[in-house]
């Protein structure tokens, strides 16, 4: 892992947390401790597939989605925002899915919203 960090071989941009003028705060601090800290936490690179079938309905701008998600409510909410319709016009159906690492918790929204727009067109 250290070799990848040294080489700058990242997937996406590294995340940082910063608030205010850090350099100015260090200059004003009475004590500054320096060192390294390592955590075992990691961001998963999901291998789970995401599936969406979007079917526009003839009444009231409704759309029905068959999705592979662990969070149909979030999918319904985001698709409704994307299509600019009330949430009750978006029906989300989930038959069964596997996995347990959360890759189907929120990742499906990008696919569902895109498919919903294409289906409506």
C-alpha positions as CSV (number, residue, x, y, z in Angstrom):
1,X,0.0,0.0,0.0
2,X,2.8,2.4,0.8
3,X,4.3,1.8,-2.7
4,X,1.0,2.8,-4.3
5,X,0.8,5.9,-2.1
6,X,4.4,6.9,-3.0
7,X,3.6,6.4,-6.7
8,X,0.3,8.3,-6.5
9,X,-1.6,5.3,-7.8
10,X,-5.0,6.2,-6.5
11,X,-8.5,5.2,-7.8
12,X,-10.2,8.6,-7.8
13,X,-9.0,11.6,-5.7
14,X,-7.8,11.2,-2.2
15,X,-10.2,12.5,0.4
16,X,-9.1,15.2,2.9
17,X,-10.7,16.9,5.8
18,X,-9.7,20.5,6.3
19,X,-11.5,23.4,8.1
20,X,-10.2,27.0,8.2
21,X,-6.6,28.2,7.6
22,X,-4.5,25.2,8.7
23,X,-1.1,26.9,8.2
24,X,-2.1,30.0,10.2
25,X,-3.4,27.8,13.0
26,X,-0.1,25.9,13.2
27,X,1.8,29.1,13.4
28,X,-0.3,30.3,16.3
29,X,-0.3,27.0,18.2
30,X,1.7,26.7,21.4
31,X,2.6,23.0,20.7
32,X,2.7,21.1,17.4
33,X,3.0,17.3,17.4
34,X,4.1,15.6,14.2
35,X,4.0,12.0,13.1
36,X,2.0,9.4,11.3
37,X,-1.2,7.6,12.0
38,X,-2.4,4.5,10.2
39,X,-6.0,3.2,10.3
40,X,-7.3,-0.2,9.1
41,X,-10.4,1.3,7.6
42,X,-10.8,1.0,3.8
43,X,-13.1,2.0,1.0
44,X,-14.4,-1.0,-0.9
45,X,-14.1,-1.3,-4.6
46,X,-17.5,-3.0,-5.3
47,X,-17.7,-5.9,-7.6
48,X,-21.4,-6.2,-7.2
49,X,-23.4,-5.6,-10.4
50,X,-26.2,-3.0,-10.5
51,X,-29.3,-3.7,-12.6
52,X,-32.2,-1.5,-13.5
53,X,-35.2,-2.0,-15.7
54,X,-37.3,1.2,-16.1
55,X,-40.8,1.0,-17.5
56,X,-42.7,4.3,-18.1
57,X,-46.4,4.1,-17.3
58,X,-49.1,5.9,-19.4
59,X,-50.7,7.7,-16.4
60,X,-49.6,10.7,-14.4
61,X,-45.9,10.6,-15.3
62,X,-45.5,7.3,-13.4
63,X,-42.5,5.0,-13.8
64,X,-41.9,1.5,-12.5
65,X,-38.3,0.5,-11.7
66,X,-37.0,-3.0,-11.1
67,X,-33.7,-2.5,-9.3
68,X,-31.0,-4.4,-7.5
69,X,-30.7,-2.2,-4.5
70,X,-30.7,-2.5,-0.7
71,X,-32.4,0.9,-0.4
72,X,-35.5,1.2,-2.6
73,X,-36.7,4.3,-0.7
74,X,-33.5,6.3,-1.6
75,X,-33.8,5.1,-5.2
76,X,-37.5,6.2,-5.3
77,X,-36.6,9.6,-3.8
78,X,-33.7,10.3,-6.1
79,X,-35.5,9.2,-9.3
80,X,-38.4,11.4,-8.3
81,X,-36.1,14.4,-7.9
82,X,-34.4,13.6,-11.3
83,X,-37.8,13.3,-13.1
84,X,-39.3,16.3,-11.2
85,X,-42.3,14.2,-10.0
86,X,-43.7,13.4,-6.6
87,X,-42.3,10.2,-5.0
88,X,-45.6,8.4,-5.3
89,X,-45.2,8.4,-9.1
90,X,-42.1,6.3,-8.8
91,X,-42.6,2.6,-8.0
92,X,-39.5,0.7,-7.1
93,X,-39.5,-3.1,-7.0
94,X,-36.7,-5.3,-5.6
95,X,-37.1,-9.1,-5.8
96,X,-34.0,-10.3,-4.1
97,X,-30.4,-9.4,-3.9
98,X,-27.2,-10.7,-2.3
99,X,-24.2,-9.0,-0.9
100,X,-23.6,-7.4,2.4
101,X,-20.9,-4.7,2.0
102,X,-23.2,-1.8,1.1
103,X,-22.4,-1.6,-2.6
104,X,-26.1,-1.8,-3.4
105,X,-27.1,0.8,-0.7
106,X,-26.5,4.0,-2.7
107,X,-24.6,3.1,-5.9
108,X,-27.7,2.1,-7.8
109,X,-29.1,5.6,-7.7
110,X,-26.9,6.9,-10.6
111,X,-28.0,4.0,-12.8
112,X,-31.7,4.2,-11.8
113,X,-31.9,7.9,-12.5
114,X,-30.2,7.6,-15.8
115,X,-32.4,4.7,-16.9
116,X,-35.5,6.5,-15.8
117,X,-34.7,9.6,-17.9
118,X,-34.0,7.4,-20.9
119,X,-37.2,5.4,-20.4
120,X,-39.2,8.6,-20.1
121,X,-37.7,10.0,-23.4
